[in-house]
Amino acid sequence: MINSIDQFKEQYPSMKLIPCFRVKDSVMNEIEKEVKQMTENCQKSLVNSPDHITNWTKPYGTAIQLSLFNSSGDTSDFSTDHNNSQKGKFFVEPNAKNVNSILKMFEHSVLNFRINGMGKNSGLSPHKESNIRNGWHKCRFHLPVFTSKNSWVMIGWEKFWLKRGIIYFFNNGLVHSAGNTSEETRYHLVWDTILDDKLYNEFFNEETLEIPYPNLLTRIPKEEFNELLYSEPVEVTSYEEQGTGLKNKLSSRFNFRKLLQGAIKKYRNFQNTSS
């Protein structure tokens, strides 16, 4: 059991996916309507465009985004989505009150908030982002709105199928990707926040008895966790890494070399300490 924010930070690099809470059905039904309205009527940015801030993830098919928390009020403006700041940003679609209610739960620490969409036979290639820097941790959350059994995410060499209405912590510091082979476009609400005491206590502290925002959320019964975390192993041969411009290639030779280097280092440390 993780019962302190310090323990959470220690285990953070190895965590993959955590189902945190279920959004109440009445709220999710309204969120669906609002997301549908926004995706039909608001300006989108195309992640496939070479100048898009997340084009480095090598999208394929049709990947779109609507930025709902920025300083311009333009849903196609992605320019400040990843500047790690709240300065000057606001929720750009005030009529989407139920979507805004999700954002408000994280307003003390949210850095971006967007709708991510993937059309048929579309997705993002394997990639890895930087989410620990200068002593602070950045947490990513997903809330699937329109999804299906043909929409999946891969994280840490495992493929998962995220369920509608569940708020998931998603560790984007691990190698991950996403895909959709459904006939319908997959839409998730996705946002990044700074990990602080408030966020930890509300969404990760297992000793917290009260449900935060009980008008919006319900607890997930423990017997459902295995179903929500069902996964299958995935082989990944290469991935993109944020900020490096490099494609990291993985192979049995690469993995063996890394293991060998680690073993040599441990052996040398042992010799030094025992001599």
Backbone torsions as a table, in degrees:
resi	resn	phi	psi	omega
1	MET	NA	137.0	176.6
2	ILE	-95.6	113.5	-174.8
3	ASN	-122.2	20.9	172.9
4	SER	-154.4	155.1	179.8
5	ILE	-65.0	-30.7	179.2
6	ASP	-67.4	-41.0	175.9
7	GLN	-64.5	-38.4	178.5
8	PHE	-60.6	-44.7	-179.8
9	LYS	-64.0	-37.3	178.9
10	GLU	-63.3	-39.9	-176.9
11	GLN	-89.2	-8.2	-175.0
12	TYR	-51.7	-47.5	-176.0
13	PRO	-59.0	-25.5	-177.2
14	SER	-98.1	-8.3	179.2
15	MET	-71.9	144.9	179.5
16	LYS	-110.4	-62.9	-170.1
17	LEU	-145.9	133.1	177.4
18	ILE	-132.1	117.8	171.0
19	PRO	-74.7	116.8	-172.8
20	CYS	-91.3	-57.7	-178.8
21	PHE	-148.3	161.4	171.6
22	ARG	-101.8	132.9	173.6
23	VAL	-76.4	134.4	-178.4
24	LYS	-56.4	142.0	-176.2
25	ASP	-56.1	-40.4	-179.1
26	SER	-62.2	-36.9	178.3
27	VAL	-73.3	-43.2	-179.3
28	MET	-62.2	-37.3	178.8
29	ASN	-60.4	-39.1	178.3
30	GLU	-73.4	-36.2	176.8
31	ILE	-62.0	-42.2	177.1
32	GLU	-56.1	-46.7	-179.2
33	LYS	-61.5	-43.6	-177.6
34	GLU	-68.4	-42.1	178.2
35	VAL	-64.3	-41.3	177.3
36	LYS	-59.9	-44.9	-179.7
37	GLN	-63.6	-43.5	-178.7
38	MET	-67.5	-41.6	-178.5
39	THR	-70.2	-21.8	177.8
40	GLU	-87.5	-27.2	-169.9
41	ASN	-120.1	-15.3	-177.1
42	CYS	-99.8	159.0	179.2
43	GLN	-70.2	136.6	179.6
44	LYS	-111.7	156.0	167.7
45	SER	-106.4	147.2	-178.2
46	LEU	-100.3	113.0	-178.1
47	VAL	-62.9	-25.9	178.6
48	ASN	-67.9	-17.8	-179.3
49	SER	-66.7	134.4	-176.2
50	PRO	-58.5	-25.2	-177.6
51	ASP	-91.1	2.5	-180.0
52	HIS	-72.5	143.5	-173.8
53	ILE	-64.1	-23.9	178.7
54	THR	-110.1	17.7	178.4
55	ASN	-65.1	-21.2	179.7
56	TRP	-62.4	-15.8	179.2
57	THR	-78.0	1.7	177.0
58	LYS	58.6	60.8	178.2
59	PRO	-67.4	153.5	174.6
60	TYR	-134.2	159.6	-173.8
61	GLY	71.0	-132.9	179.1
62	THR	-123.8	111.9	176.9
63	ALA	-119.0	123.7	-176.7
64	ILE	-123.4	164.7	179.8
65	GLN	-147.3	144.4	168.8
66	LEU	-122.3	120.7	-179.8
67	SER	-90.1	117.9	-172.6
68	LEU	-103.7	-1.5	-178.2
69	PHE	-139.6	93.6	-179.6
70	ASN	-150.3	-174.8	-175.3
71	SER	-101.2	-2.3	-176.6
72	SER	-104.9	-22.2	-175.8
73	GLY	82.0	4.4	-178.7
74	ASP	-101.0	117.8	-177.2
75	THR	-66.9	-14.6	177.2
76	SER	-93.7	1.4	-179.1
77	ASP	-89.2	104.3	-178.7
78	PHE	-101.4	4.7	-167.1
79	SER	-62.3	-28.6	-178.3
80	THR	-112.1	12.9	-177.5
81	ASP	-59.6	-33.4	-174.4
82	HIS	-123.5	36.1	176.7
83	ASN	-92.3	6.5	175.8
84	ASN	56.8	39.4	-179.0
85	SER	-146.2	151.2	172.5
86	GLN	-97.4	-9.1	-169.0
87	LYS	-54.3	122.7	175.4
88	GLY	75.7	1.2	-175.2
89	LYS	-89.5	150.9	177.7
90	PHE	-151.2	162.2	178.0
91	PHE	-73.6	122.7	-166.3
92	VAL	-89.0	-7.9	-179.2
93	GLU	-125.5	75.4	-174.2
94	PRO	-60.6	-21.7	179.1
95	ASN	-74.3	-17.1	177.9
96	ALA	-86.7	71.9	-169.7
97	LYS	-67.2	-34.3	-178.8
98	ASN	-75.4	-38.6	173.1
99	VAL	-62.4	-42.2	179.3
100	ASN	-62.3	-31.3	179.7
101	SER	-65.0	-30.2	175.3
102	ILE	-69.3	-46.2	178.5
103	LEU	-58.1	-41.9	-175.3
104	LYS	-63.6	-26.0	176.4
105	MET	-62.4	-25.2	-175.2
106	PHE	-115.7	13.0	-169.1
107	GLU	-63.2	-21.9	179.6
108	HIS	-70.2	-21.3	-172.9
109	SER	-140.9	3.8	-175.6
110	VAL	-70.2	140.8	-179.3
111	LEU	-109.2	-30.6	177.1
112	ASN	-155.7	164.0	-178.9
113	PHE	-159.1	122.2	-170.1
114	ARG	-151.1	162.2	170.1
115	ILE	-99.7	123.7	175.9
116	ASN	-109.1	127.2	-178.5
117	GLY	-122.8	145.4	176.1
118	MET	-133.5	123.6	177.8
119	GLY	-77.4	-173.6	179.7
120	LYS	-61.8	138.4	179.4
121	ASN	53.2	44.9	-177.7
122	SER	-127.1	163.5	177.5
123	GLY	173.3	-175.9	174.1
124	LEU	-115.0	135.4	-179.3
125	SER	-71.9	162.9	179.4
126	PRO	-55.3	133.2	-179.5
127	HIS	-156.0	167.7	-177.2
128	LYS	-139.0	134.0	-177.5
129	GLU	-112.7	166.3	177.6
130	SER	-97.0	116.9	-178.6
131	ASN	-126.4	7.9	172.4
132	ILE	-129.2	117.1	-178.2
133	ARG	-152.8	143.0	176.4
134	ASN	52.0	32.4	176.4
135	GLY	85.3	-5.0	177.6
136	TRP	-115.1	153.0	-174.6
137	HIS	-109.9	136.7	176.2
138	LYS	-105.4	128.6	-178.9
139	CYS	-108.5	134.0	175.1
140	ARG	-104.8	141.2	176.6
141	PHE	-125.4	146.3	173.7
142	HIS	-122.0	138.5	168.8
143	LEU	-127.0	99.2	177.6
144	PRO	-63.9	131.6	-179.9
145	VAL	-110.1	-56.0	173.5
146	PHE	-117.6	114.9	-177.0
147	THR	-150.7	176.7	-178.9
148	SER	-158.5	176.8	178.7
149	LYS	-68.6	-11.3	178.6
150	ASN	-99.1	11.2	175.2
151	SER	-114.9	134.0	-173.4
152	TRP	-145.1	164.4	169.0
153	VAL	-128.6	149.8	172.1
154	MET	-115.4	133.7	176.0
155	ILE	-146.7	127.0	179.4
156	GLY	58.2	41.5	176.3
157	TRP	72.1	17.4	176.1
158	GLU	-128.6	140.9	177.9
159	LYS	-99.1	130.0	179.8
160	PHE	-122.7	156.4	175.9
161	TRP	-118.3	103.1	-174.7
162	LEU	-76.7	140.1	-174.8
163	LYS	-96.5	144.8	176.8
164	ARG	-55.5	137.7	171.6
165	GLY	82.0	2.4	178.3
166	ILE	-102.6	129.3	172.8
167	ILE	-86.2	116.6	-178.9
168	TYR	-108.5	136.8	160.0
169	PHE	-77.9	133.6	-173.6
170	PHE	-131.3	113.7	-175.6
171	ASN	-81.8	93.4	-178.6
172	ASN	-77.6	1.0	173.2
173	GLY	-78.9	-10.7	172.8
174	LEU	-94.5	159.6	176.4
175	VAL	-61.1	128.9	-177.2
176	HIS	-148.6	164.3	177.3
177	SER	-157.5	177.8	179.3
178	ALA	-153.6	153.0	179.9
179	GLY	-154.7	160.3	179.6
180	ASN	-145.0	120.9	175.2
181	THR	-113.0	10.1	177.6
182	SER	-72.1	159.3	174.4
183	GLU	-69.9	-23.9	-177.1
184	GLU	-99.6	149.9	177.3
185	THR	-69.4	135.5	176.1
186	ARG	-88.8	129.8	177.6
187	TYR	-125.1	128.1	172.5
188	HIS	-121.4	146.1	160.4
189	LEU	-84.4	132.0	-176.6
190	VAL	-134.7	135.6	178.8
191	TRP	-151.0	155.4	177.5
192	ASP	-114.8	141.0	178.6
193	THR	-136.2	163.2	172.4
194	ILE	-89.1	133.0	177.0
195	LEU	-73.6	117.8	174.2
196	ASP	-135.7	-178.7	-176.3
197	ASP	-60.3	-40.5	-178.3
198	LYS	-63.0	-47.3	179.8
199	LEU	-63.6	-44.5	-179.7
200	TYR	-59.8	-49.8	-175.5
201	ASN	-65.5	-33.6	-177.5
202	GLU	-81.6	-33.7	-170.7
203	PHE	-118.0	-14.4	-175.6
204	PHE	-126.9	-20.9	-176.1
205	ASN	-76.1	109.6	-176.8
206	GLU	-69.8	-14.7	179.7
207	GLU	-87.3	-7.5	177.5
208	THR	-73.9	119.7	-174.8
209	LEU	-86.1	-36.4	-177.3
210	GLU	-77.6	143.4	174.8
211	ILE	-82.5	122.5	175.9
212	PRO	-69.3	141.2	177.4
213	TYR	54.1	58.6	-175.7
214	PRO	-64.2	-16.1	175.3
215	ASN	-75.5	-13.0	-176.8
216	LEU	-117.1	-32.6	-168.0
217	LEU	-120.6	154.1	169.2
218	THR	-132.0	155.1	177.7
219	ARG	-72.4	153.0	175.0
220	ILE	-93.7	121.4	177.9
221	PRO	-57.6	140.3	-176.2
222	LYS	-59.5	-29.7	-179.7
223	GLU	-68.8	-13.2	178.3
224	GLU	-89.0	-13.2	-173.4
225	PHE	-61.4	-42.3	-179.3
226	ASN	-59.9	-40.1	178.1
227	GLU	-65.9	-43.9	-178.2
228	LEU	-68.3	-25.6	-177.5
229	LEU	-105.5	13.8	176.4
230	TYR	-59.4	135.7	-178.3
231	SER	-146.4	164.9	174.3
232	GLU	-131.8	143.8	-178.6
233	PRO	-67.3	147.3	-179.1
234	VAL	-131.0	138.7	174.8
235	GLU	-93.6	126.3	178.0
236	VAL	-120.1	128.3	-176.5
237	THR	-99.9	-20.5	178.5
238	SER	-160.8	161.2	177.6
239	TYR	-154.3	155.9	175.8
240	GLU	-89.3	146.7	178.8
241	GLU	-122.3	129.1	-175.2
242	GLN	-58.3	133.3	172.8
243	GLY	82.1	-5.6	-177.4
244	THR	-104.0	-26.4	-175.2
245	GLY	69.3	14.5	-175.8
246	LEU	-112.4	146.5	170.5
247	LYS	-98.5	119.5	178.8
248	ASN	-89.1	121.6	-178.8
249	LYS	-96.6	135.4	179.6
250	LEU	-113.8	140.0	176.6
251	SER	-158.3	170.5	177.8
252	SER	-61.6	-33.9	178.5
253	ARG	-65.9	-43.9	178.8
254	PHE	-61.1	-47.9	-177.8
255	ASN	-64.3	-39.9	179.1
256	PHE	-64.1	-42.6	-179.3
257	ARG	-61.9	-41.2	179.2
258	LYS	-64.1	-43.1	179.5
259	LEU	-64.3	-41.2	179.9
260	LEU	-63.9	-43.6	178.9
261	GLN	-61.7	-40.1	178.6
262	GLY	-64.7	-40.4	-179.8
263	ALA	-66.0	-41.6	179.0
264	ILE	-62.8	-42.2	-179.6
265	LYS	-63.0	-44.8	178.8
266	LYS	-62.1	-40.0	-179.3
267	TYR	-64.3	-42.1	179.1
268	ARG	-65.6	-40.3	177.6
269	ASN	-62.1	-40.1	179.4
270	PHE	-62.8	-43.3	179.0
271	GLN	-61.4	-42.8	-177.7
272	ASN	-64.0	-39.1	-177.2
273	THR	-78.8	-24.9	-176.7
274	SER	-94.3	-8.2	-178.1
275	SER	-94.0	NA	NA
